[in-house]
Amino acid sequence: MIREIVHDPLFLARKSEPSAADDIKTAQDLLDTLSANKETCVGMAANMIGVLRRVIVFDNDGEYMTMFDPEIIKADKPYNTTEGCLSLIGEPRPVKRYKSIKVRWKNEKSEIRIKTFTGRPAQIIQHEIDHCNGILI
């Protein structure tokens, strides 16, 4: 189901709780909402639709990907850039990112996955994990 985007910075600044078994529905709502906003958005975290759980979805080089409880376990090659956000009003803001990140997460079957991401997918993942941690750009 396509959900309304949350714009309240006080809500968005709250840290998300670990995912739970029933967050499969949250993930589907995130995918539906991301797809409906694909012209202006490349990733979403559950708090953007009002759910304080560590669930993200994003465009991974043309295919949508879902992560439950993602965490960056290694980051390499820092750089400065600017980013916008569907949930925040205003111009893109400066932010520090890493060109390469190693991420550990659970898939929809609660299986642990580890993978290194680079480039644009790495930047999107970092942005969405910031959302999970209550960090606003």
C-alpha positions in Angstrom: 0.0 0.0 0.0 1.3 3.5 -0.9 1.8 5.4 2.4 2.0 9.1 3.2 5.5 10.5 3.6 6.3 11.8 7.1 7.9 15.3 7.2 8.0 15.8 11.0 11.7 16.3 11.9 11.0 15.4 15.6 9.6 12.0 14.5 12.3 11.4 11.9 15.0 12.2 14.5 14.0 9.2 16.7 16.0 6.1 16.5 14.3 3.1 15.0 13.8 -0.3 16.8 15.1 -3.6 15.3 12.8 -5.2 12.7 10.2 -7.8 13.7 8.6 -10.7 11.8 5.5 -8.6 10.9 7.7 -6.0 9.2 7.4 -7.9 5.9 4.2 -5.7 5.4 6.2 -2.6 6.2 8.8 -3.6 3.6 6.0 -4.0 1.0 4.5 -0.7 1.9 7.9 0.9 1.5 8.4 -0.7 -1.9 5.0 0.5 -3.0 5.6 4.0 -1.8 9.1 4.1 -3.3 7.8 2.9 -6.6 5.1 5.6 -6.5 7.8 8.2 -5.9 10.4 6.8 -8.3 10.8 10.1 -10.2 12.1 11.9 -7.1 13.2 9.2 -4.7 15.8 6.3 -4.8 15.5 4.9 -1.3 13.3 4.9 1.8 13.5 4.0 5.4 10.5 2.8 7.4 10.4 6.0 9.5 9.6 7.9 6.4 6.2 6.2 6.3 5.7 6.5 10.1 7.1 3.1 11.2 10.1 3.2 13.7 11.7 0.0 12.5 15.1 -0.7 11.0 13.8 -1.5 7.5 15.1 0.1 4.3 14.4 -0.2 0.5 16.4 1.3 -2.3 17.3 1.2 -5.9 20.3 -1.1 -6.3 21.4 -0.3 -9.9 17.9 -0.8 -11.4 16.5 -3.4 -9.0 14.8 -2.6 -5.7 16.3 -4.2 -2.7 15.1 -4.6 0.9 17.2 -4.8 4.0 16.1 -5.6 7.6 18.4 -4.3 10.4 21.1 -3.1 8.1 24.4 -2.0 9.6 27.6 -0.7 8.1 30.5 -2.9 9.3 33.2 -1.2 7.2 33.5 2.1 5.3 36.2 3.2 2.9 37.1 6.3 0.9 35.3 9.2 2.4 34.0 12.1 0.2 31.8 15.1 0.6 28.6 15.5 -1.4 25.1 16.9 -1.2 21.8 15.1 -0.8 18.1 15.8 -0.8 15.4 13.8 0.9 11.7 13.2 0.1 10.9 13.6 3.8 12.8 16.9 4.2 11.7 20.2 2.7 14.4 22.4 1.1 17.5 22.3 -0.9 20.1 19.4 -0.9 22.4 19.6 2.1 26.1 18.8 2.5 27.0 15.4 3.9 30.0 13.1 4.2 29.7 9.6 2.6 31.9 6.7 1.8 32.5 5.3 -1.7 32.6 1.7 -0.5 30.7 0.2 2.4 30.4 -3.4 3.7 26.9 -4.0 5.0 25.4 -6.7 7.2 21.6 -7.1 7.1 18.8 -9.7 7.2 16.7 -10.6 4.2 13.0 -11.3 4.2 13.7 -14.9 5.5 15.7 -13.5 8.4 18.9 -14.8 6.8 22.1 -12.8 7.5 23.7 -11.3 4.4 27.0 -9.4 4.0 28.0 -7.5 0.9 30.2 -4.7 -0.2 28.4 -1.9 -2.1 30.1 0.9 -4.0 29.1 4.1 -5.8 25.4 5.2 -5.9 23.9 2.2 -4.1 26.5 2.7 -1.2 25.5 6.4 -0.9 21.7 5.5 -0.9 22.2 2.8 1.8 24.2 5.2 4.0 21.4 7.8 3.7 18.7 5.3 4.6 20.7 3.8 7.5 21.1 7.4 8.8 17.3 7.6 8.8 17.2 4.4 10.9 19.6 6.0 13.4 17.6 9.2 13.6 20.2 11.2 11.7 18.8 13.9 9.4 20.9 15.4 6.7 
